[in-house]
């Protein structure tokens, strides 16, 4: 049976994130309507990545996203496709 790894979250790093207080919708490329039926606010990858570019906790954010397999939005300066590619690259390295 495979051993489950616990995701380690660094407490408090969110408080130092450049995106703290930003509208979280810009980070998520999801076009589905909100639960109340309203259209989802627009995704803005360029704006999302601009927060990441000078963020003091960018690396911590990226590492947490990869550990927790949160690969569906901009995290740590990478978009969803880039996160999945990085995750697969690390998995292959670990397996070899």
N, C-alpha and C positions, 0 to 999 in steps of 0.2 A: 504494500500500500504506500502511495506517495506521501511524503511528509509535507504538511502544509507550512508555508513560511508566513510568519506574521509580518505585516507591513509596519515598518518603524516610521513613525511620524515625529519630526523634530518639532517639539512644542514651541509655539510663539513665532515661527518663521513667517506665518501669514501676516503678522502685524508689521513686518518690515518689507513686505512685498510692494513693488512699485504700483501694482494694480489694485492695491487695497482701496476699496470704495468705488472702483470702476464698475460700470454696468457689465455684469458677467455675461450678458448675451453676446457681446462682441467676440468672445472667446470660443463660442460653441457654434459649429456649422451644422445646425439642426433646423430643418425647414418645417418640421411638424408644428401644427398650431399648439398654442398653450392649452392647458386643461380647460380653461373657460371658453375656448373656441376663438379667442383673439389671435391675430397673426403674431408670430414670433418676431421680436425686434431684429433688425439686421445684424448678421455676422460681419465682422470687419477684421479680416486676418492681418492686414497691414497695421491697423491701429493696435490690435492685440499684441502683435510682435514688437511694436514700438514701446509698449510698456516693458516687455521682457528685455529689450536691448540694453538698458542700463540698470536693470534690477539687481539689487545686492543679494537676493536669495534665488536667483535664476537657477543655479545648479541644484540647490535643494529641491526646488519645485520640480525640475526635470527628473531628478532621482526618485522623488515620491511618486510622480506620475508613472514612471516605469515599474517601480515596485508594486504599486497598487493596480497596475494595468488600466490606468485612467488615460486611455489612448484616443479619446474622442473629441478633443478640443485643443486649443493652443495652450501648451504648458511648457515652461522652461525655454521658451523661444522657438519651439517646434510646433508645426500644425499636426493635425491628426495623422495624415499620411507619413510625415517625417517621424512622428513618435512610433508608429507601428514599425517602420523600417528600422529605427534604432533598437526597438525592443527585440525584433527578430535577429538583428546583427548580434546583439549581446547574448541571446539565447544560443545561437550557433557557436559563438566563441566559447561559451560555458560548456557546451557539449563536446567540443573538440579537445 
